[in-house]
Amino acid sequence: MTLRLRLHAYLVAMHLLFFAIAALLFLQRPLLFVAAELLLLASLAVGFYLVRRALEPLGYTQRFHDLLQDQNYAGRLTRTAVPELDELVKVFNTMLGMLYRERLEIGEQQGFLDRLLEATPGAVLVFDFDGAISLVNASAMALLELERPHGKLLADAGGGERARDLLAQLGALPLGDSRLLTDLDGRRYRGQRGQFFDRGFARHFLMVEELTAELESSERATYEKLVRVLAHEVNNTVAATGSVLDSLLYYRDQLAERDGVDFATAIEAVKRRNASLGEFIERFTRVVKMPEPELRPASIKAMMDDIIWLNREQCKRRGIEIGWSRCDEVAPQRIDSQLMEQALINIVKNALEAVEASGQQGGYIRLGLVDGAGGPTLSVVDSGNQLGKVPARQLFTPFFSTKKGGQGIGLVFVREVLNRHGFPYTLAATGDGATRFAIRFASHGEHRPRDRV
C-alpha cells in the first residue's frame, strides 16, 4: 500500500469515528448534528486536499526520475504557486541544467577525441576495465588488420599471421615501456603502453607508430657517410698503387729472364688485386651515388624475359628450372628501366645462389606476375630456402649477408631502387621450403610517392 493510500485510509477512519460520535446528537439536538456532520465533511475534504499537496513533491520527484531515466536533460519541471514546492522545482531544474551542460561538454570532448584519433597517423587502441578493446582508430584497424575488435581481447582481434605476431608483441609490452618492434615482413614500429584513470579505475592504452622509413633514412645517412670516407681513402690508395705498379714493370727487362717473369707475374697479381679492391668499393659507391629514377613506361614482363634468357644456360648447366609460373597481362609501369633491371637481376642472382648453396637436385626459380586488386605483383620464388632463422629486419641491413664471403650490398641496392620508386616489397620464407621476394607495383602504372617501404 502506498503512502497516499495509507494517509487517505487514516483520514477516513478518523472521520468515521467522529461521524459515529456526532450521531449521538441526532435525537436530542438535530441541528447541532447537521452542523457537526457538515463540519466533519469539510474537515475530510480539507484533509484530502492537504494530503494531495503534501505529497505533490513526490510526483515531481517521480517526473525528475523519469527525465533522468530517459536522459532528457534538456527538459524542465514546471513552476507552481507554492513557495516550498517551487524551491524544490528550482533545485531539480538546476540539477538538470548542470547535467545537460556536462553532457554537452562530454559529447564535444568525445567528438573531438574521435576526430583527433582518426586524424592521428599512428595506431591507438584503448582498453576497458576488463582489458578488452573499447576504442580503436582507423590507423590501428589498417596497420594491425583488426576485424571488429570492439569488446575483444588483443590476442583475439588480429587478422593475418603478420598481424597476430605484432599483436603478441604489443600484448607483452610492460606498462610505461616503449620498445622497438619488428613484424614478419621486417617493418619496424615503436610500441608504447600507458594508462589513465577513469572513475577511479586504471585503463590501459597502446600507441603504435611505424618507424621503417625514419630508421632507414637515418641508416642510409650513416652508411653513406661511411662509404664516402672509405671510397675516398681506397680510391686514392688504389690510384697511387696502380701507378707505382705500372712504373715497376719498367724494371722487368733489367732482371734475368726467369726472375723477370716471376717479377712481372707478381706485379700483375698485385695489380689484379688492386683492381678488385677498386671494384669492391665501387659496388658500395653505386648505392650511395644512385641517381633519382627517370620514370618512363616500361614492360615488367619484357624485362623479366630478358633476365630469364640471360640466366637460362647457367641454370640449365646446374639443373635448376627457371621460368614463369604465372604471367598476367599488366600495363606498362613508370620506372627507371636501368635501375629496375639491375635490381631485378640482383634478386634473380640471389635466388640462383640460394638454390646452389642448398645443394639440392632439381631446384627451381619460379617467377609470377599477377594483376591483383591492389596493383600488379611480381614474385620471385626459389627453392633454396636459405633464410633460415635470420630475422627479417637484418636482411636489408648494409654489410649483412647470409652468404659466405658476401658483402651485404646487393639487397641494400635493391632496397634503394624500390624505395626510390615507392614500390612496397617483402622477402620471407613461404613455409613450404621456399623463399619469396615480392614487389607490388602501382595500379595502372601510377607512380607512388616515396612515403613508405
KEVOSE-818463 format. One line per field, with one value per residue (C-alpha): residue in three letters; x, y, z. Coordinates in Angstrom, 1 decimal. Last residue first. Layout:
BEGIN
type: c(ALA	...)
px: c(X	...)
py: c(Y	...)
pz: c(Z	...)
! end
This chain:
BEGIN
type: c(VAL	ARG	ASP	ARG	PRO	ARG	HIS	GLU	GLY	HIS	SER	ALA	PHE	ARG	ILE	ALA	PHE	ARG	THR	ALA	GLY	ASP	GLY	THR	ALA	ALA	LEU	THR	TYR	PRO	PHE	GLY	HIS	ARG	ASN	LEU	VAL	GLU	ARG	VAL	PHE	VAL	LEU	GLY	ILE	GLY	GLN	GLY	GLY	LYS	LYS	THR	SER	PHE	PHE	PRO	THR	PHE	LEU	GLN	ARG	ALA	PRO	VAL	LYS	GLY	LEU	GLN	ASN	GLY	SER	ASP	VAL	VAL	SER	LEU	THR	PRO	GLY	GLY	ALA	GLY	ASP	VAL	LEU	GLY	LEU	ARG	ILE	TYR	GLY	GLY	GLN	GLN	GLY	SER	ALA	GLU	VAL	ALA	GLU	LEU	ALA	ASN	LYS	VAL	ILE	ASN	ILE	LEU	ALA	GLN	GLU	MET	LEU	GLN	SER	ASP	ILE	ARG	GLN	PRO	ALA	VAL	GLU	ASP	CYS	ARG	SER	TRP	GLY	ILE	GLU	ILE	GLY	ARG	ARG	LYS	CYS	GLN	GLU	ARG	ASN	LEU	TRP	ILE	ILE	ASP	ASP	MET	MET	ALA	LYS	ILE	SER	ALA	PRO	ARG	LEU	GLU	PRO	GLU	PRO	MET	LYS	VAL	VAL	ARG	THR	PHE	ARG	GLU	ILE	PHE	GLU	GLY	LEU	SER	ALA	ASN	ARG	ARG	LYS	VAL	ALA	GLU	ILE	ALA	THR	ALA	PHE	ASP	VAL	GLY	ASP	ARG	GLU	ALA	LEU	GLN	ASP	ARG	TYR	TYR	LEU	LEU	SER	ASP	LEU	VAL	SER	GLY	THR	ALA	ALA	VAL	THR	ASN	ASN	VAL	GLU	HIS	ALA	LEU	VAL	ARG	VAL	LEU	LYS	GLU	TYR	THR	ALA	ARG	GLU	SER	SER	GLU	LEU	GLU	ALA	THR	LEU	GLU	GLU	VAL	MET	LEU	PHE	HIS	ARG	ALA	PHE	GLY	ARG	ASP	PHE	PHE	GLN	GLY	ARG	GLN	GLY	ARG	TYR	ARG	ARG	GLY	ASP	LEU	ASP	THR	LEU	LEU	ARG	SER	ASP	GLY	LEU	PRO	LEU	ALA	GLY	LEU	GLN	ALA	LEU	LEU	ASP	ARG	ALA	ARG	GLU	GLY	GLY	GLY	ALA	ASP	ALA	LEU	LEU	LYS	GLY	HIS	PRO	ARG	GLU	LEU	GLU	LEU	LEU	ALA	MET	ALA	SER	ALA	ASN	VAL	LEU	SER	ILE	ALA	GLY	ASP	PHE	ASP	PHE	VAL	LEU	VAL	ALA	GLY	PRO	THR	ALA	GLU	LEU	LEU	ARG	ASP	LEU	PHE	GLY	GLN	GLN	GLU	GLY	ILE	GLU	LEU	ARG	GLU	ARG	TYR	LEU	MET	GLY	LEU	MET	THR	ASN	PHE	VAL	LYS	VAL	LEU	GLU	ASP	LEU	GLU	PRO	VAL	ALA	THR	ARG	THR	LEU	ARG	GLY	ALA	TYR	ASN	GLN	ASP	GLN	LEU	LEU	ASP	HIS	PHE	ARG	GLN	THR	TYR	GLY	LEU	PRO	GLU	LEU	ALA	ARG	ARG	VAL	LEU	TYR	PHE	GLY	VAL	ALA	LEU	SER	ALA	LEU	LEU	LEU	LEU	GLU	ALA	ALA	VAL	PHE	LEU	LEU	PRO	ARG	GLN	LEU	PHE	LEU	LEU	ALA	ALA	ILE	ALA	PHE	PHE	LEU	LEU	HIS	MET	ALA	VAL	LEU	TYR	ALA	HIS	LEU	ARG	LEU	ARG	LEU	THR	MET)
px: c(58.8	56.8	56.5	58.3	55.4	53.7	53.8	50.7	51.1	47.5	47.8	51.3	53.7	53.9	57.2	57.6	60.6	59.7	61.8	60.9	60.7	56.9	56.6	56.9	60.1	60.2	61.2	58.6	58.3	56.4	57.1	57.9	60.3	63.1	62.3	62.5	65.9	67.2	66.0	67.6	70.9	70.7	69.8	73.1	75.3	75.8	79.4	79.0	82.0	79.8	76.2	73.7	74.8	74.9	77.1	74.1	70.9	68.3	68.0	68.5	64.9	63.6	65.4	67.6	66.1	66.6	66.7	68.4	65.3	66.9	63.7	63.3	60.3	60.5	57.2	55.9	52.7	50.4	48.1	45.9	43.2	45.6	47.5	49.8	53.3	55.0	58.5	59.7	63.3	63.7	65.9	66.2	69.0	69.6	72.9	71.3	74.0	73.1	69.5	70.5	73.0	70.2	67.8	70.4	71.1	67.3	67.1	70.2	69.0	65.7	67.6	69.8	66.7	65.0	67.9	68.2	64.4	63.7	60.0	56.5	54.9	53.5	50.0	50.0	48.8	49.2	52.2	52.0	54.6	57.2	60.6	63.8	64.5	67.9	70.0	73.3	74.0	70.4	70.5	73.6	72.1	68.8	70.3	70.4	67.2	65.4	66.7	65.4	62.0	62.0	62.4	59.8	57.3	58.0	57.1	58.3	56.6	59.2	60.4	63.9	64.9	66.9	70.6	72.4	75.6	75.4	74.3	76.9	79.5	79.2	79.8	82.7	84.4	84.7	85.6	88.6	89.6	89.4	91.6	94.3	94.0	94.6	97.5	99.0	98.7	100.3	103.2	103.8	103.7	106.0	108.6	108.3	108.9	111.8	113.4	113.5	114.7	117.3	116.3	116.7	113.9	111.4	112.4	109.7	107.1	107.8	106.2	102.9	103.0	103.6	100.7	98.4	99.4	98.6	95.2	94.3	95.4	93.4	90.4	90.6	90.7	87.9	85.8	86.1	85.1	82.2	81.1	81.0	79.0	76.6	76.4	75.2	72.8	71.2	70.6	68.9	66.7	66.1	65.1	62.7	61.1	60.6	59.4	55.7	54.0	52.0	50.2	48.6	46.1	45.4	42.5	43.0	40.0	38.9	36.1	38.5	42.3	44.9	47.4	50.3	51.8	54.2	55.1	57.6	57.5	59.7	58.8	60.8	57.9	57.4	56.9	59.5	59.1	61.1	60.1	58.4	57.5	55.0	53.1	55.0	54.6	53.7	50.4	52.2	54.5	51.5	49.7	52.7	52.7	48.9	49.2	51.8	49.9	46.7	43.8	44.1	41.4	41.7	45.1	44.0	40.9	37.6	34.9	35.4	37.8	35.5	38.4	41.8	44.5	47.0	48.1	44.7	42.5	45.1	45.2	41.4	41.2	40.4	38.3	36.9	39.3	39.0	41.3	38.5	38.5	38.2	41.0	42.2	44.0	45.9	47.7	49.8	48.7	46.3	43.5	41.0	42.2	41.7	38.2	37.2	38.7	37.0	33.7	34.2	35.1	32.1	29.9	31.4	30.9	27.3	26.6	28.1	25.9	22.8	23.7	24.1	20.8	19.0	20.5	19.3	15.8	15.6	16.7	14.2	11.4	12.2	12.1	8.9	7.3	8.1	6.8	3.5	2.4	3.9	6.8	7.0	9.8	12.4	13.6	17.1	18.5	16.3	18.4	15.3	16.0	16.9	13.7	11.7	13.4	12.5	8.9	9.0	10.4	7.8	5.1	6.8	6.8	2.9	2.6	1.9	-0.5	-2.5	-2.5	-3.7	-6.5	-7.7	-7.6	-9.5	-12.2	-12.4	-12.6	-15.4	-17.3	-16.7	-18.0	-21.1	-21.7	-21.3	-23.7	-26.3	-25.9	-26.2	-29.5	-30.7	-30.1	-31.5	-32.2	-29.2	-26.7	-25.4	-24.7	-21.8	-19.8	-20.3	-19.3	-16.2	-15.2	-15.8	-13.7	-10.7	-11.1	-11.4	-8.3	-6.2	-7.3	-6.3	-2.9	-2.4	-3.5	-1.0	1.8	1.3	0.0)
py: c(1.0	4.1	7.7	7.7	8.8	6.1	6.2	5.3	2.4	1.3	0.3	0.8	-2.1	-4.7	-6.4	-9.9	-12.0	-15.5	-18.2	-21.9	-24.9	-24.9	-22.0	-19.3	-17.8	-14.0	-11.1	-8.3	-5.2	-2.0	0.1	3.8	4.1	5.5	2.8	0.0	1.2	1.7	-1.7	-3.5	-1.7	-2.7	-6.3	-6.5	-4.7	-7.3	-8.2	-11.9	-14.1	-16.9	-16.0	-14.8	-11.2	-8.1	-5.2	-2.8	-4.2	-5.4	-8.9	-7.9	-6.8	-10.2	-12.0	-14.9	-18.2	-20.0	-17.5	-20.0	-21.7	-22.6	-23.5	-20.1	-17.8	-14.5	-12.5	-9.6	-8.0	-5.9	-3.5	-3.7	-5.6	-8.1	-8.4	-11.3	-11.6	-14.8	-16.1	-19.5	-20.4	-24.1	-26.8	-30.2	-31.5	-29.8	-28.4	-25.6	-23.2	-23.6	-22.8	-19.7	-18.6	-18.7	-16.8	-14.1	-13.8	-13.4	-10.6	-8.9	-9.0	-7.5	-4.6	-4.0	-4.0	-1.5	0.9	0.7	0.8	3.8	3.1	4.1	0.7	-0.7	-2.3	-6.0	-9.0	-11.9	-14.2	-17.3	-20.0	-18.3	-19.7	-21.2	-24.9	-25.5	-28.4	-26.6	-26.5	-25.4	-22.6	-21.1	-21.6	-19.8	-17.0	-14.3	-15.6	-15.3	-11.8	-10.8	-12.3	-10.3	-7.0	-8.0	-8.9	-5.6	-3.6	0.0	3.5	6.1	7.4	8.8	7.5	9.8	9.0	6.3	7.8	6.0	2.7	2.9	3.8	0.3	-1.5	0.9	-0.2	-3.8	-2.7	-0.7	-3.7	-5.9	-3.5	-3.7	-7.5	-7.5	-5.1	-7.3	-10.3	-8.4	-7.3	-10.9	-12.2	-9.5	-10.3	-14.0	-13.5	-11.0	-13.5	-16.1	-13.7	-12.1	-8.6	-5.2	-6.1	-6.2	-2.7	-1.0	-3.1	-1.1	2.0	0.2	-0.9	2.6	4.0	1.3	1.9	5.6	5.0	2.2	4.3	7.4	5.1	3.4	6.6	8.4	5.3	4.6	8.1	8.1	4.6	5.7	8.9	6.9	4.2	6.7	8.7	5.4	4.2	7.5	7.3	3.6	4.3	7.1	4.9	1.9	3.7	2.7	4.1	2.1	3.6	1.3	2.2	0.9	1.8	2.3	2.7	5.8	6.8	6.6	6.7	6.7	4.1	3.7	1.1	2.1	0.5	1.9	0.0	-1.7	-3.4	-6.7	-8.5	-10.8	-7.7	-5.8	-4.0	-1.2	-0.6	1.9	0.9	2.5	-0.7	-3.7	-4.7	-8.4	-7.6	-5.5	-8.4	-10.7	-8.1	-8.0	-11.8	-11.8	-9.0	-10.8	-14.1	-12.5	-10.9	-9.9	-9.2	-12.4	-11.6	-8.0	-9.1	-8.4	-6.0	-3.8	-5.6	-6.0	-7.3	-5.8	-5.8	-4.4	-1.4	-0.9	-1.0	0.8	3.7	3.8	4.4	2.0	2.3	-0.3	-3.2	-5.6	-5.5	-5.8	-2.2	-1.1	-0.9	2.0	1.3	3.9	3.4	6.3	8.7	10.6	12.1	9.4	9.8	13.5	13.2	10.7	12.9	16.0	14.1	12.7	16.2	17.7	15.0	15.3	19.1	18.7	16.1	18.4	21.2	19.0	17.6	21.1	22.2	19.1	19.8	23.4	22.3	19.9	22.6	25.1	22.5	22.0	25.8	26.0	23.3	25.4	28.6	27.0	28.8	26.2	26.0	23.4	20.8	21.2	19.0	19.4	16.6	14.0	11.0	8.9	7.6	11.0	12.5	9.7	10.4	14.1	13.1	10.8	13.6	16.0	13.4	13.0	16.8	16.6	14.5	17.4	19.0	15.8	15.2	18.8	18.4	15.1	16.6	19.7	17.4	15.4	18.6	19.9	16.6	16.8	20.3	19.4	16.4	18.6	21.2	18.5	17.1	20.5	21.0	17.6	18.1	15.2	12.5	13.2	14.2	10.6	10.5	13.0	10.2	7.9	10.7	11.4	7.7	7.8	10.9	9.1	6.0	8.2	10.3	7.2	5.4	8.5	8.6	4.9	5.3	8.2	6.3	3.4	0.0)
pz: c(-47.6	-47.0	-48.2	-51.5	-53.7	-55.8	-59.6	-61.4	-63.9	-63.8	-60.1	-58.8	-58.4	-55.6	-55.3	-53.9	-52.9	-52.0	-50.3	-50.5	-48.1	-47.6	-45.2	-47.8	-46.3	-46.5	-48.6	-49.0	-51.2	-51.4	-54.5	-54.0	-57.0	-54.8	-52.2	-54.8	-56.0	-52.5	-51.4	-54.3	-53.7	-50.0	-51.1	-53.1	-50.5	-47.8	-48.9	-49.1	-48.3	-47.1	-47.9	-45.2	-45.7	-43.6	-44.8	-45.0	-43.4	-45.9	-44.5	-40.8	-40.1	-41.3	-38.5	-39.9	-38.8	-42.1	-44.9	-47.2	-48.5	-51.8	-53.6	-55.2	-55.6	-57.5	-57.3	-59.3	-58.0	-60.2	-58.3	-55.2	-56.9	-58.4	-61.7	-61.0	-62.4	-61.1	-61.5	-60.4	-59.6	-59.2	-57.7	-59.3	-57.1	-53.8	-52.7	-50.7	-51.8	-55.5	-54.8	-52.8	-55.5	-58.1	-55.8	-55.1	-58.9	-59.5	-57.0	-58.2	-61.8	-60.6	-59.0	-62.1	-64.3	-62.0	-62.1	-65.9	-66.6	-64.4	-63.8	-64.9	-65.3	-68.5	-68.1	-67.0	-68.9	-66.4	-66.1	-63.9	-63.1	-65.3	-65.8	-64.2	-63.5	-62.0	-63.2	-62.9	-66.6	-67.3	-64.8	-66.4	-69.9	-68.9	-66.8	-69.6	-71.1	-67.8	-67.3	-70.8	-70.1	-66.8	-68.6	-71.2	-68.4	-66.5	-69.6	-69.5	-69.1	-68.3	-64.9	-64.6	-61.1	-58.8	-59.2	-57.1	-55.7	-52.4	-53.9	-56.7	-54.0	-52.5	-55.7	-56.5	-53.2	-54.5	-58.0	-56.6	-54.4	-57.4	-59.4	-56.7	-56.6	-60.3	-60.0	-57.2	-59.5	-62.4	-60.2	-59.1	-62.6	-63.8	-61.1	-61.8	-65.5	-64.8	-62.5	-65.2	-67.8	-65.5	-64.5	-66.2	-68.6	-65.8	-64.4	-66.5	-64.7	-61.5	-63.1	-63.7	-60.1	-58.8	-60.8	-59.6	-56.0	-56.3	-57.9	-55.5	-52.4	-53.5	-54.4	-51.0	-49.0	-50.8	-51.1	-47.4	-46.5	-48.9	-47.7	-44.1	-44.8	-47.0	-44.3	-41.7	-43.9	-45.1	-41.5	-40.6	-43.6	-43.0	-39.4	-40.5	-43.2	-41.0	-38.0	-37.9	-34.9	-32.3	-29.2	-26.7	-24.0	-20.5	-18.1	-14.4	-12.2	-10.2	-12.5	-15.4	-14.7	-17.5	-18.6	-20.9	-23.3	-26.1	-29.4	-31.9	-35.2	-37.7	-40.9	-41.5	-43.1	-40.0	-37.8	-35.9	-32.6	-31.0	-27.4	-25.1	-21.5	-19.2	-18.6	-19.9	-23.6	-23.9	-25.6	-28.2	-29.1	-29.5	-31.6	-33.9	-34.4	-34.9	-37.5	-39.5	-39.4	-40.7	-38.9	-35.3	-32.6	-30.4	-28.8	-28.0	-26.2	-27.9	-27.0	-30.1	-32.5	-35.5	-37.7	-37.0	-39.7	-37.3	-39.5	-41.1	-38.0	-36.0	-38.4	-38.4	-34.7	-31.9	-28.7	-26.4	-26.8	-23.9	-20.9	-18.3	-17.3	-20.9	-23.4	-25.7	-29.0	-31.0	-34.3	-35.5	-38.2	-35.9	-37.8	-36.7	-33.1	-33.2	-34.8	-32.1	-29.3	-30.6	-30.7	-27.2	-25.9	-27.5	-26.1	-22.7	-22.8	-24.0	-21.3	-18.6	-19.8	-19.6	-16.2	-14.9	-16.3	-14.9	-11.5	-11.6	-12.7	-9.7	-7.3	-8.7	-8.6	-4.9	-4.2	-6.2	-4.0	-0.9	-2.5	-3.7	-6.9	-9.2	-11.6	-14.4	-14.4	-17.2	-20.1	-21.7	-19.6	-21.2	-20.2	-20.4	-16.9	-15.7	-17.0	-15.4	-12.1	-12.3	-13.0	-10.0	-7.8	-9.0	-8.0	-4.6	-4.2	-4.6	-1.4	0.9	-1.7	-2.0	1.7	2.3	-0.2	1.3	4.8	3.6	2.2	5.4	7.5	5.3	5.7	9.5	9.6	7.7	10.0	13.1	11.7	11.0	14.5	16.1	14.2	15.3	19.0	21.1	18.5	16.2	18.9	19.3	15.5	16.1	17.9	14.9	12.4	14.6	14.3	10.6	10.4	12.0	9.7	6.6	7.4	8.2	5.0	3.0	4.7	4.0	0.4	-0.2	1.5	-0.9	0.0)
! end
